[in-house]
Amino acid sequence: MKDNVGGVGMHEMSLMSEIIQLVSEDAAARGFKKVNKIEVIVGDLSNVLPDALELAFMFFRRQEVSVIDEETKLHIIREVAKAQCQTCDYEFNPDYKIALCPRCNLPGSLLVSGETFRVESYEGSEEYDEN
């Protein structure tokens, strides 16, 4: 059994479904009938594949789910992974959550950024575009 829908991972499909649900609920509470744009922050070490998330969004956008339609845009903001060595204070870009410091080769670095996955913002409107 495959774990994807048209090349999109089920993990990203599930995440995008949750994003759309959260944004739709908030938009409805604010009186928006349409969401024009959603901005999502995806960290390099967040275990979320930006390309797969984009494909999942395109799938839901075609379904015209809730306040999302073909005109809705998704903007993915990539968050670079950064770590700081707790021994020598060297800051570097790790490939994994647990990494050796490239300067002193000791473990115990603190991950400063790169794990974020969240909706940063969205833009909505109170009326449908009749174009």
Backbone bond lengths (Angstrom), bond angles and torsions (degrees), N, CA, C in turn:
res aa  C-N    CA-C-N  psi(-1)  N-CA   C-N-CA  omega(-1)  CA-C   N-CA-C  phi
1 M - - - 1.456 - - 1.526 109.69 -
2 K 1.299 117.53 128.28 1.452 121.87 -179.63 1.516 110.85 -78.71
3 D 1.352 114.55 147.48 1.459 120.94 179.77 1.524 110.31 -103.94
4 N 1.345 116.27 42.58 1.455 118.35 177.40 1.519 110.95 -152.97
5 V 1.310 114.59 163.04 1.460 121.83 177.69 1.518 105.88 -122.87
6 G 1.327 116.05 105.21 1.458 119.81 -179.99 1.512 113.30 59.93
7 G 1.340 117.89 34.98 1.454 121.76 178.80 1.512 114.44 90.34
8 V 1.322 117.99 -1.99 1.460 121.60 -179.94 1.523 108.37 -98.85
9 G 1.332 116.79 129.06 1.454 120.65 178.93 1.520 111.65 -64.40
10 M 1.315 116.03 144.68 1.470 121.09 179.34 1.525 111.10 -63.08
11 H 1.335 116.69 -31.25 1.464 120.98 178.60 1.531 110.12 -59.78
12 E 1.326 116.59 -49.88 1.465 121.05 -179.25 1.521 111.86 -70.18
13 M 1.354 117.05 -33.68 1.472 119.82 175.79 1.526 109.50 -61.25
14 S 1.325 116.50 -45.38 1.458 121.75 179.88 1.534 111.00 -63.92
15 L 1.325 116.18 -44.51 1.468 120.16 179.53 1.525 111.22 -62.93
16 M 1.331 116.97 -43.54 1.466 119.89 -179.42 1.518 110.88 -67.33
17 S 1.317 117.32 -36.37 1.457 120.86 176.18 1.530 110.37 -60.49
18 E 1.324 116.54 -43.01 1.471 120.79 178.13 1.519 111.86 -65.95
19 I 1.333 117.02 -40.80 1.469 121.00 178.05 1.523 110.03 -60.50
20 I 1.316 116.48 -47.81 1.461 120.52 -179.14 1.520 110.91 -63.20
21 Q 1.320 117.63 -39.40 1.455 120.73 178.51 1.531 110.91 -64.09
22 L 1.335 117.28 -46.63 1.468 120.57 179.85 1.523 111.65 -62.77
23 V 1.324 117.02 -46.10 1.458 121.13 -179.78 1.525 110.10 -65.07
24 S 1.321 117.44 -41.79 1.470 121.45 -179.86 1.520 111.44 -62.22
25 E 1.325 116.51 -43.50 1.467 120.61 179.55 1.523 111.01 -63.77
26 D 1.337 116.87 -44.20 1.458 120.08 179.79 1.527 111.02 -67.68
27 A 1.334 116.22 -41.23 1.467 120.52 179.04 1.530 110.98 -61.41
28 A 1.330 116.59 -43.17 1.470 120.42 178.95 1.528 110.51 -63.18
29 A 1.323 117.33 -40.40 1.462 121.02 179.13 1.531 111.42 -64.27
30 R 1.316 116.87 -27.21 1.467 121.70 -179.79 1.531 112.24 -94.15
31 G 1.332 117.30 0.42 1.458 121.30 178.04 1.516 114.92 84.90
32 F 1.328 117.57 12.85 1.468 120.12 177.55 1.516 109.79 -81.69
33 K 1.323 115.84 136.78 1.459 121.22 177.29 1.521 111.59 -99.27
34 K 1.346 116.24 -14.74 1.456 121.50 -177.04 1.518 109.38 -146.20
35 V 1.336 115.59 141.66 1.460 121.03 173.24 1.524 107.16 -106.27
36 N 1.335 115.99 125.26 1.460 121.59 -177.00 1.526 112.80 -90.19
37 K 1.334 116.22 -31.85 1.458 119.78 -174.84 1.531 109.62 -155.70
38 I 1.340 115.74 141.26 1.457 122.27 174.86 1.523 107.26 -125.21
39 E 1.332 116.40 130.57 1.457 121.28 175.38 1.525 108.78 -109.63
40 V 1.325 115.18 128.62 1.458 121.80 -178.24 1.523 108.54 -125.87
41 I 1.335 116.84 134.57 1.464 121.38 173.96 1.520 108.14 -94.19
42 V 1.343 115.67 128.17 1.460 122.08 179.12 1.528 108.00 -126.08
43 G 1.325 115.70 114.23 1.450 120.67 178.22 1.518 111.78 -77.96
44 D 1.324 115.70 148.69 1.462 121.25 -179.91 1.528 112.80 -58.26
45 L 1.340 117.72 -27.24 1.465 121.77 -178.96 1.530 112.01 -111.85
46 S 1.331 117.26 26.02 1.470 121.79 -176.72 1.524 113.56 -86.63
47 N 1.322 117.37 -3.06 1.475 122.38 -176.37 1.528 112.26 65.86
48 V 1.332 117.06 24.38 1.457 122.59 175.91 1.521 107.33 -119.59
49 L 1.319 116.83 129.57 1.456 121.70 179.15 1.530 109.21 -91.53
50 P 1.334 117.64 112.24 1.465 120.63 -177.58 1.529 113.84 -54.80
51 D 1.327 117.95 -41.27 1.467 120.19 -179.67 1.527 111.53 -64.58
52 A 1.333 116.63 -41.02 1.463 120.75 178.62 1.530 110.21 -68.54
53 L 1.333 117.02 -35.25 1.470 120.88 177.46 1.529 109.69 -64.97
54 E 1.320 115.92 -40.55 1.474 120.98 177.67 1.526 111.15 -62.96
55 L 1.333 117.04 -42.67 1.468 120.66 177.91 1.531 111.30 -64.29
56 A 1.324 116.21 -40.37 1.468 120.01 177.78 1.529 109.96 -62.46
57 F 1.335 116.51 -41.40 1.461 121.06 178.16 1.523 110.52 -61.26
58 M 1.327 116.83 -43.87 1.466 120.76 179.54 1.524 110.50 -61.56
59 F 1.323 117.17 -37.70 1.461 121.24 177.79 1.533 110.26 -62.05
60 F 1.333 116.96 -50.42 1.467 120.66 -178.72 1.527 111.43 -68.05
61 R 1.323 116.66 -34.26 1.468 120.26 179.72 1.521 110.36 -62.66
62 R 1.312 117.14 -38.79 1.472 120.72 178.20 1.526 111.94 -67.55
63 Q 1.321 116.37 -27.03 1.465 120.76 179.48 1.524 111.48 -76.68
64 E 1.350 115.85 -12.23 1.463 122.22 -175.59 1.523 110.37 50.04
65 V 1.328 113.81 56.95 1.462 122.74 -179.10 1.521 109.64 -77.88
66 S 1.317 116.58 124.48 1.465 123.13 173.97 1.528 110.59 54.05
67 V 1.324 117.41 -118.85 1.464 121.79 -176.55 1.533 112.06 -96.63
68 I 1.331 116.46 10.71 1.461 122.96 179.71 1.526 108.07 -101.28
69 D 1.350 116.61 133.55 1.464 119.52 176.25 1.526 110.15 -141.60
70 E 1.311 117.07 -172.59 1.467 122.79 -176.28 1.527 113.38 -58.63
71 E 1.317 117.51 -23.86 1.467 121.56 -178.01 1.534 112.79 -87.57
72 T 1.305 117.89 -14.16 1.458 121.32 -177.83 1.525 109.87 -67.91
73 K 1.327 115.78 135.35 1.462 121.95 -179.05 1.532 109.88 -106.20
74 L 1.315 115.31 149.53 1.461 122.46 173.15 1.514 107.62 -116.87
75 H 1.332 116.12 127.45 1.462 121.04 176.21 1.523 107.36 -117.19
76 I 1.321 115.49 117.39 1.460 120.82 179.89 1.524 108.56 -99.45
77 I 1.320 115.44 122.51 1.453 122.37 177.83 1.526 107.02 -99.50
78 R 1.317 116.57 116.55 1.465 120.76 -179.29 1.527 109.72 -81.96
79 E 1.331 115.43 131.67 1.466 121.11 176.27 1.525 107.83 -105.80
80 V 1.312 116.90 117.81 1.458 123.28 -178.84 1.529 109.69 -70.55
81 A 1.323 115.54 139.28 1.460 121.05 176.95 1.529 109.47 -76.78
82 K 1.334 115.45 129.55 1.466 121.76 176.38 1.513 108.34 -134.61
83 A 1.318 115.21 142.63 1.458 121.40 176.71 1.519 108.42 -134.57
84 Q 1.332 114.73 155.38 1.456 119.89 177.38 1.524 108.51 -127.04
85 C 1.319 115.16 128.60 1.461 121.16 179.63 1.521 109.11 -68.79
86 Q 1.321 116.86 130.08 1.459 121.71 -179.99 1.534 111.70 -80.05
87 T 1.329 116.85 -9.91 1.464 121.33 179.32 1.526 111.97 -93.80
88 C 1.358 116.48 -51.09 1.475 119.57 -175.27 1.533 113.76 -113.47
89 D 1.334 118.26 2.44 1.472 124.68 178.61 1.531 114.64 66.93
90 Y 1.316 118.00 11.40 1.461 121.53 179.33 1.525 109.41 -70.78
91 E 1.348 116.70 132.29 1.464 121.55 177.06 1.528 108.47 -100.27
92 F 1.340 116.16 134.85 1.459 120.98 -176.98 1.517 110.52 -148.83
93 N 1.333 115.92 170.16 1.459 123.10 179.19 1.525 108.97 -101.87
94 P 1.336 117.51 102.99 1.468 120.29 -178.17 1.531 111.82 -79.39
95 D 1.328 115.26 155.08 1.459 121.10 175.00 1.522 111.43 -91.10
96 Y 1.328 115.91 -18.16 1.461 122.31 -177.52 1.528 109.10 -136.96
97 K 1.326 116.35 162.17 1.467 121.02 179.46 1.522 112.09 -62.88
98 I 1.324 116.82 -34.49 1.457 121.49 176.53 1.518 106.60 -109.13
99 A 1.343 117.02 119.03 1.457 119.82 -174.93 1.522 111.15 -142.86
100 L 1.302 114.46 149.52 1.458 120.88 172.57 1.521 108.38 -81.27
101 C 1.319 115.75 143.86 1.459 120.39 175.95 1.521 108.78 -67.23
102 P 1.350 117.76 128.46 1.463 119.29 -179.79 1.535 112.93 -70.34
103 R 1.321 117.99 -15.40 1.467 120.68 -179.46 1.528 111.40 -88.05
104 C 1.362 116.74 -50.65 1.466 119.01 -175.34 1.533 113.42 -107.99
105 N 1.343 116.93 -4.28 1.473 123.48 177.91 1.525 114.07 60.36
106 L 1.324 117.25 28.82 1.462 120.97 177.66 1.528 110.15 -107.88
107 P 1.332 116.72 148.81 1.472 120.16 176.05 1.531 109.64 -79.57
108 G 1.305 116.27 175.96 1.462 120.57 174.86 1.514 114.10 99.90
109 S 1.314 116.64 21.54 1.460 119.80 177.02 1.523 110.01 -74.49
110 L 1.304 115.18 148.00 1.466 122.08 178.93 1.521 109.18 -98.21
111 L 1.330 116.58 124.56 1.458 121.28 177.83 1.526 108.31 -73.92
112 V 1.317 116.53 119.71 1.469 122.77 -176.55 1.527 111.35 -92.52
113 S 1.327 117.03 -38.22 1.464 121.13 179.49 1.523 109.30 -154.40
114 G 1.335 114.65 164.65 1.455 119.98 175.93 1.515 114.62 118.05
115 E 1.328 117.90 -6.13 1.468 120.80 179.89 1.522 113.12 -101.35
116 T 1.313 117.57 -4.32 1.458 121.93 -173.84 1.523 112.30 -65.91
117 F 1.312 115.18 138.52 1.458 122.47 168.10 1.520 106.11 -146.79
118 R 1.343 116.26 107.98 1.469 119.89 -178.82 1.522 110.99 -161.78
119 V 1.322 114.31 159.86 1.457 120.76 171.69 1.518 106.47 -77.80
120 E 1.306 116.21 120.27 1.466 121.21 179.76 1.527 110.02 -82.16
121 S 1.344 116.57 -44.36 1.461 120.86 -179.31 1.528 109.61 -167.06
122 Y 1.324 114.36 170.85 1.468 120.00 170.76 1.512 107.94 -150.27
123 E 1.324 115.23 156.57 1.461 121.95 177.23 1.513 107.97 -117.28
124 G 1.322 116.11 133.90 1.455 120.33 179.95 1.508 111.54 -133.17
125 S 1.325 115.25 170.83 1.461 120.70 176.97 1.529 108.70 -138.16
126 E 1.308 114.18 157.41 1.462 120.25 -176.17 1.517 112.51 -85.56
127 E 1.321 117.26 -10.87 1.465 120.84 -178.40 1.512 110.30 -131.75
128 Y 1.309 115.38 150.78 1.461 121.49 174.48 1.521 109.09 -72.89
129 D 1.314 116.30 146.83 1.465 121.24 174.21 1.524 107.24 -83.88
130 E 1.290 117.85 119.96 1.479 122.52 -175.60 1.516 112.67 -93.89
131 N 1.347 119.02 22.08 1.467 121.18 179.78 1.474 112.46 -71.85
